[in-house]
Amino acid sequence: MPTVHLIITGRVQGVSYRFAAKEMAISLSLTGWIKNTAEGHVEATVSGPESALQQFIDWCRQGPRLAAVSDVVIQHIPEKSFDDFSIRR
């Protein structure tokens, strides 16, 4: 499965971004992980079908209602396999 690494910047911490992203990823049958970074961003690695990944990336550009996303940096990385989608701390 294709895998992408994302860095989401803007007002993305303290707005339930990770929890909403996990729900979206699960609804799209994607696997991987998401976490907050010390710099105030959100970082994720996500695997799944290309069309579902694109839907997830499109969602990440908006985020949940209280988020204000300024950028999503996308890096295609070597394929990774995950059992589920988790929030890392």
Helices and strands as residue ranges (DSSP letters): E 3-11, H 17-27, E 31-36, E 42-47, H 50-60, E 68-77, E 85-87
